[in-house]
Amino acid sequence: MIVNHIINGVESPNFETHSTSPIYNPATGEHIRDVVLADTATREHAIASAEAALPAWRATGMAKRSHIMFKLREIITSRSEELARIISEEHGKTLADAHGEITRGLENVEFCAGLTHHMKGEYLQQAAHGIDVHQSRQPLGVVACITPFNFPAMVPLWMITTAIAAGNTVILKPSEKDPSAANWIAAAFRDAGLPDGVLNVLHGDQHTVEYLLETPRVKAISFVGSTPVAKAIYSSASAAGKRVQALGGAKNHMVVMPDADLDAAADAAISAGFGSAGERCMAISVVVAVGNIADELVEKIVQRAHQITLGVYDDPKTDMGPVITRQSLERITTFVAEAEKHGATVVVDGRDWDRTHLNPNGYFIGPSIIDHVSAGMPCYDEEIFGPVLCIARVDNYAQALEMINSNPYANGTAIFTRDGRTAREFEVGIEVGMVGINVPIPVPIGAFSFGGWKNSLYGDTHMYGPESFHFYTRRKVVTTRWPLPDESQINLGFPTN
């Protein structure tokens, strides 16, 4: 089976070449289908289709755009089981996790359904004598959305819905590892009444990304992925004069204070560390145990880790599925295997997990817990992006704060405490974009915006929610005066009241 592009509302193979990339079922290692990788002619066709659709879509009334968003929500909600299975088969996450991803994506669909409010401009009467000023929002044009493998439905729904609601036309370039969800979403948009050419799904690899970054016909780039790639995309696209938001990697810390409910903290560490096999940019990857509670906390976390059931996505008993590729599995295994060489202690080794009931060709590794971790160790310094939870021990709150603020990543963080003053000090003093107080994965609801600081975000605009409408529009200010016939005069001075 071939996963083709969706261009101008129809399934489209390449124009010239037939280059493809294999798609695997992570639970079995089985080659299940291939995705077409765009050639130059196909890339140009996709952009030409988006350009051709732009004038009519930009002129489409807000009520019509809003109706499409409401209809899209209805379609996705009624067929969520179908989409969840597509996500899980290609990614490996459990069906429950896939449904959660869809729900969080729908939050932005719902937010965008209120586009008549979000697209409102401003008006000032009598800014000066007889002069009125108003400001409007206008779409940028053709924009590109480059999305990651770990959320093949949610992140596209975060990006493309706002871009479309704001009046732009879109080139969506999903991950070639699990691209089918993007095609499903494009079909759902079509069924919701979106005109052909407004949303085009262009499959491809690095060459396609580079094309989108370089061509002046694409006005903005939204990206989610690793920090090195995010930095490169920001540098290249901004140098080409594009508007860019490039979200990178993370090393999210969860501070546990001595007064915290340790059972609740241990539950949160397990849930946030091992959900979706740790393949979340908001996963907790470092637990910072403060003071003398470290041994007790680690014992509770270890006890819970051993209760996790490794399995396939459609088994209701499964808590955690495989990682996305064999290369990811080998990389994660290396971090665990080399941790003790760098001075850490492996207290739970995911390589030893019982996998006798699973396909031996699947990309499975159990939860791993590495204790006594500190800066300078590869397992601490690098983003592992797998089911590996590190434990760092510090003497006091000040050391915990310094550890997090010294880290180059600043996507999300959390603190578990019963003390309101400590929580407030953490909220104010921490240099991280998204903060949880007794909440381990502080992903904002759709009415707010998502984004980190430092090396977790390149660009100054966060994703989805209010900031996303800022990103996908530009403001035009119009100053108006209607003088009487005898009011006209020559005045070389700078205009004033």
C-alpha positions in Angstrom: 0.0 0.0 0.0 1.2 3.5 -0.9 0.5 6.6 1.1 0.3 9.4 -1.5 0.2 13.2 -1.3 -3.1 15.0 -1.0 -2.9 17.9 -3.4 -5.8 20.1 -4.5 -8.2 17.8 -2.8 -7.2 14.5 -4.5 -4.7 11.8 -3.8 -1.6 12.5 -5.9 1.5 10.3 -6.7 4.7 12.0 -7.7 5.0 13.7 -11.0 8.4 12.5 -12.0 10.1 10.0 -9.7 8.8 7.1 -7.6 10.9 7.6 -4.4 9.3 6.1 -1.3 10.1 5.5 2.3 9.0 2.4 4.3 6.5 2.6 7.2 6.8 0.0 9.9 4.5 -1.3 12.6 6.6 -0.7 15.7 5.0 -3.5 17.6 6.0 -6.1 15.0 8.7 -4.5 13.0 6.6 -5.4 10.0 6.8 -3.3 6.8 3.2 -2.3 6.4 3.2 0.4 3.7 5.3 3.0 1.9 5.0 6.7 1.7 5.9 8.7 -1.4 8.7 11.2 -1.0 7.9 14.3 -3.1 10.0 15.2 -6.1 10.6 18.8 -7.2 7.7 18.9 -9.7 5.3 17.6 -7.0 6.5 20.2 -4.5 5.9 22.9 -7.0 2.4 21.5 -7.8 1.5 21.5 -4.2 2.5 25.1 -3.7 0.8 26.1 -7.0 -2.4 24.5 -5.7 -2.2 26.4 -2.4 -1.5 29.7 -4.3 -4.4 29.2 -6.6 -6.8 28.5 -3.7 -5.6 31.5 -1.7 -7.6 34.4 -3.2 -11.0 32.7 -2.8 -10.2 31.3 0.6 -8.9 34.6 1.9 -12.2 36.2 0.7 -14.3 33.5 2.3 -16.5 34.9 5.1 -15.7 34.3 8.7 -19.1 32.5 9.3 -18.3 30.0 6.6 -14.8 29.3 8.0 -16.3 28.9 11.4 -18.9 26.5 10.1 -16.2 24.3 8.6 -14.4 24.1 12.0 -17.6 23.1 13.7 -18.2 20.4 11.1 -14.6 19.2 11.3 -15.0 18.8 15.1 -18.2 16.7 14.5 -16.4 14.5 11.9 -13.4 13.8 14.1 -15.4 13.2 17.2 -17.7 10.7 15.4 -14.8 8.8 13.8 -12.2 9.1 16.5 -11.8 5.3 16.9 -10.8 5.1 13.2 -8.2 7.9 13.6 -6.9 6.4 16.8 -6.2 3.1 15.2 -4.3 4.7 12.4 -2.2 6.6 14.9 -1.5 3.6 17.0 -0.6 1.2 14.2 2.1 3.5 12.8 3.3 5.1 16.0 2.8 2.2 18.5 1.1 4.2 21.3 -1.9 2.7 23.0 -5.4 3.4 21.8 -6.2 5.2 25.0 -3.2 7.5 24.4 -4.1 8.0 20.8 -7.6 9.1 21.9 -6.1 11.5 24.3 -4.0 13.0 21.5 -7.1 13.5 19.4 -9.0 15.1 22.3 -6.1 17.6 22.8 -6.1 18.3 19.1 -9.8 19.0 19.1 -9.3 21.7 21.7 -7.7 23.8 19.1 -10.4 23.0 16.5 -12.9 24.3 19.1 -10.8 27.4 19.8 -10.6 28.1 16.0 -14.4 27.8 15.6 -14.5 31.1 17.5 -12.3 32.8 14.8 -14.8 35.6 14.3 -13.6 36.8 17.7 -9.9 36.0 17.3 -9.7 37.8 13.9 -11.3 41.0 15.1 -9.3 44.2 14.5 -9.3 47.4 16.5 -10.8 50.9 15.8 -9.9 54.3 17.3 -12.2 57.2 16.4 -10.8 60.7 16.5 -7.2 59.7 17.0 -6.5 63.3 15.9 -8.9 66.0 14.7 -11.1 64.3 12.0 -8.8 61.3 11.8 -9.8 57.7 12.5 -7.4 54.7 12.7 -8.3 51.0 12.4 -6.2 47.9 12.4 -7.1 44.6 10.7 -5.6 41.1 10.6 -4.8 39.6 7.3 -3.5 36.2 6.3 0.1 35.7 5.4 -0.5 33.6 2.3 0.8 30.0 1.7 2.3 28.6 4.9 4.1 25.3 5.7 3.5 23.1 8.8 6.2 20.5 9.5 5.0 18.1 12.1 6.7 15.4 14.2 6.2 11.6 14.5 5.2 11.6 18.2 1.9 13.3 17.8 0.8 12.6 14.2 -2.7 14.1 14.7 -2.5 16.5 17.6 0.3 18.7 16.4 -1.1 19.0 12.8 -4.4 20.0 14.4 -2.6 22.6 16.5 -1.0 24.2 13.4 -3.2 23.8 10.4 -6.5 24.7 12.0 -5.4 28.1 13.1 -3.6 28.8 9.8 -6.7 27.9 7.8 -9.1 29.8 10.1 -6.9 32.9 9.7 -7.3 32.7 5.9 -4.1 31.1 4.8 -3.6 28.1 2.6 -1.4 25.3 3.9 1.3 22.8 3.0 1.4 20.1 5.7 4.6 18.0 5.7 4.1 15.3 8.3 6.7 12.8 9.6 7.4 10.1 7.0 7.4 7.6 9.9 3.7 7.8 10.5 2.1 9.9 7.8 -1.4 8.3 7.4 -3.1 10.4 10.1 -2.3 13.6 8.1 -4.1 12.2 5.1 -7.0 11.2 7.3 -7.3 14.8 8.7 -7.1 16.2 5.1 -10.0 14.0 4.1 -12.0 15.0 7.2 -11.4 18.7 6.3 -12.6 18.0 2.8 -15.8 16.3 4.1 -16.3 19.3 6.4 -16.5 21.6 3.3 -13.0 22.9 3.0 -12.3 24.0 -0.6 -9.7 22.0 -2.6 -6.2 23.4 -2.4 -6.6 25.1 1.0 -4.9 22.2 2.7 -2.3 20.1 0.9 -0.4 17.2 2.4 3.1 16.9 0.9 5.0 13.9 2.1 8.8 14.0 2.0 12.2 13.9 3.7 14.9 16.5 4.4 14.9 17.6 0.7 11.3 18.6 0.8 11.8 20.5 4.1 14.7 22.4 2.6 12.6 23.3 -0.4 9.8 24.7 1.8 12.4 26.7 3.7 14.0 28.2 0.7 11.2 29.0 -1.7 9.9 32.5 -1.4 6.4 31.3 -2.3 6.0 29.9 1.3 5.6 32.8 3.7 5.8 31.1 7.2 7.1 27.9 8.7 5.8 26.1 11.8 7.9 23.2 13.0 8.1 20.8 15.9 11.0 18.4 16.4 14.5 18.1 17.9 16.5 21.1 19.0 19.3 20.8 16.4 16.8 20.6 13.6 14.6 23.4 15.1 17.7 25.7 15.3 18.7 24.9 11.7 15.2 25.5 10.4 14.9 28.8 12.3 18.2 30.0 10.9 17.5 29.0 7.3 13.9 30.1 7.2 14.4 33.4 8.9 17.4 34.1 6.6 15.0 33.6 3.7 12.7 36.3 5.2 10.0 34.0 6.5 8.1 34.1 9.8 9.2 31.1 11.8 8.1 29.2 15.0 10.4 26.2 15.6 9.8 24.2 18.7 12.7 22.0 19.8 13.6 19.4 22.4 13.2 19.2 26.1 14.6 17.9 29.4 11.7 18.4 31.7 12.3 18.3 35.5 9.9 17.5 38.2 10.9 18.8 41.6 9.6 16.8 44.6 9.8 18.8 47.9 10.1 17.1 51.3 6.5 18.1 52.2 5.0 16.6 49.0 2.6 13.7 48.9 5.1 11.1 47.8 2.5 8.7 46.6 1.0 11.3 44.4 4.4 12.4 43.2 5.4 8.8 42.4 2.2 8.2 40.4 2.8 11.4 38.5 6.5 10.5 37.7 5.4 7.2 36.3 2.5 8.6 34.3 4.5 11.6 32.9 7.7 9.7 32.4 6.5 6.5 30.7 3.3 7.5 28.9 3.6 7.0 25.1 7.0 5.3 25.9 8.4 8.6 26.9 8.1 10.0 23.3 6.6 13.3 24.4 8.3 16.7 24.3 6.5 17.3 27.6 7.4 14.0 29.3 9.1 14.2 32.7 12.6 12.9 32.2 14.2 14.0 35.4 12.8 13.8 38.9 14.6 16.1 41.3 14.3 14.8 44.8 14.9 17.5 47.4 16.3 16.7 50.9 15.9 13.4 52.7 12.9 12.0 50.9 15.0 10.6 47.9 15.3 7.0 49.0 11.6 6.7 49.9 10.5 8.4 46.7 12.7 6.2 44.5 11.4 3.1 46.2 7.8 4.2 45.4 8.7 5.0 41.8 10.5 1.7 41.3 7.6 -0.2 42.8 5.1 1.4 40.4 7.4 1.0 37.4 7.4 -2.8 37.8 3.6 -2.8 37.5 3.7 -1.4 34.0 2.5 -3.8 31.3 4.4 -3.7 28.0 2.3 -4.6 25.0 0.6 -3.9 21.7 -1.7 -0.9 21.2 -5.0 -2.8 20.8 -4.5 -5.0 23.9 -6.6 -3.3 26.7 -4.1 -4.6 29.3 -1.2 -2.6 27.7 0.1 0.4 29.6 3.1 1.2 27.3 3.8 0.3 23.7 7.0 0.2 21.7 9.2 3.1 20.5 8.8 4.4 17.0 11.8 2.8 15.2 14.7 0.3 15.6 17.1 3.2 15.5 15.3 4.9 18.5 15.4 1.6 20.4 19.1 1.3 19.9 19.8 4.8 20.9 17.7 4.5 24.1 19.4 1.2 24.9 22.8 2.8 24.7 21.9 5.5 27.2 20.8 2.9 29.7 23.8 0.6 29.0 26.3 3.4 29.5 24.7 5.1 32.5 26.7 3.3 35.2 30.0 4.0 33.3 29.3 7.7 33.9 28.6 7.3 37.6 24.8 6.8 37.8 22.9 3.8 39.1 20.5 1.8 37.0 17.8 0.7 39.5 15.3 -0.5 36.8 16.7 -1.8 33.5 14.2 -1.8 30.7 16.4 -4.1 28.7 15.5 -6.9 31.1 11.7 -6.5 30.8 9.6 -9.6 30.0 9.0 -9.5 26.3 8.2 -13.2 25.8 4.6 -12.5 24.9 5.6 -9.9 22.3 6.8 -10.1 18.8 10.6 -10.3 19.0 10.9 -8.0 16.0 9.0 -5.2 17.7 10.8 -2.1 19.1 10.1 -2.7 22.7 12.0 -1.7 25.8 10.6 -1.6 29.3 10.7 1.4 31.7 14.2 2.3 32.9 15.0 4.3 36.0 18.5 5.8 36.5 19.4 7.1 40.0 22.1 9.5 41.2 22.1 11.4 37.9 23.8 14.8 37.5 24.8 17.3 34.9 27.7 16.1 32.7 26.3 12.6 32.3 24.9 11.9 28.8 21.7 10.5 30.2 21.1 13.9 31.9 22.5 16.3 29.3 20.8 14.8 26.2 17.2 14.4 25.3 16.6 10.6 25.3 13.0 10.6 24.1 12.2 7.2 25.4 11.0 5.4 28.6 14.0 6.4 30.7 13.4 8.3 34.0 16.4 9.9 35.7 16.6 10.7 39.4 18.7 13.7 40.6 19.2 14.3 44.3 19.8 17.8 45.8 19.9 19.1 49.3 17.5 22.0 49.1 15.1 24.0 47.0 17.8 26.5 45.9 19.9 23.7 44.3 16.8 22.3 42.5 16.0 25.7 41.1 19.6 26.2 40.0 19.7 22.8 38.3 16.7 23.5 36.2 17.6 27.1 35.3 21.1 26.0 34.3 19.7 23.5 31.8 19.7 24.6 28.2 16.2 23.2 27.6 13.2 25.0 29.0 10.0 23.4 27.7 8.1 22.3 30.7 8.7 21.7 34.4 6.7 20.8 37.6 6.9 21.0 41.3 5.2 18.8 43.9 4.7 20.5 47.2 2.0 21.3 49.8 3.5 24.7 50.5 1.9 27.6 48.7 4.9 29.9 49.2 7.3 27.4 47.7 5.0 26.9 44.8 4.8 30.6 44.2 8.5 31.1 44.4 9.0 28.3 41.9 6.4 29.8 39.5 8.2 33.2 39.6 11.8 32.1 39.7 11.8 29.2 37.2 13.1 30.0 33.7 10.8 27.6 31.8 7.9 28.3 29.5 5.3 25.9 30.9 5.0 25.2 34.7 2.9 22.7 36.6 2.2 23.0 40.3 1.3 19.4 41.4 0.6 18.8 37.7 3.3 16.7 36.0 2.6 17.5 32.3 1.5 21.2 32.2 0.3 21.3 28.6 -2.0 24.4 28.5 -5.6 24.0 27.4 -6.5 25.3 24.0 -7.5 28.8 25.2 -3.8 29.4 26.1 -0.7 28.8 24.0 2.0 26.1 24.0 5.7 26.8 23.9 9.0 26.7 25.9 11.9 29.0 26.4 15.6 28.8 25.6 16.7 25.9 23.4 13.1 24.6 23.4 11.8 27.3 21.1 13.3 29.3 18.2 11.1 32.3 17.3 9.1 34.5 19.6 5.6 33.0 19.1 4.1 30.0 20.9 1.8 27.5 19.2 -2.0 27.2 19.1 -4.4 29.4 21.0 -4.2 33.2 20.9 -0.5 33.5 20.0 -1.1 31.2 17.0 -3.5 33.7 15.5 -0.8 36.4 15.9 1.7 34.1 14.1 -0.6 33.3 11.1 -1.7 36.9 10.5 -0.1 40.3 9.9 -1.6 43.5 11.0 -2.5 46.3 8.7 -3.2 49.8 10.1 -5.3 52.3 8.1 -5.5 56.0 8.9 -8.6 57.8 7.5 -9.5 61.5 7.1 -12.4 63.0 5.2 -11.6 66.7 5.0 -14.0 69.5 4.0 -13.1 71.3 0.8 -11.7 74.3 2.5 -9.6 72.3 5.0 -6.9 71.2 2.5 -3.6 73.0 2.9 0.2 72.5 2.5 2.0 71.7 5.7 5.6 70.4 5.7 5.6 69.9 9.4 5.2 66.4 11.0 1.5 65.7 11.5 0.2 66.3 15.1 -3.1 66.7 16.7 
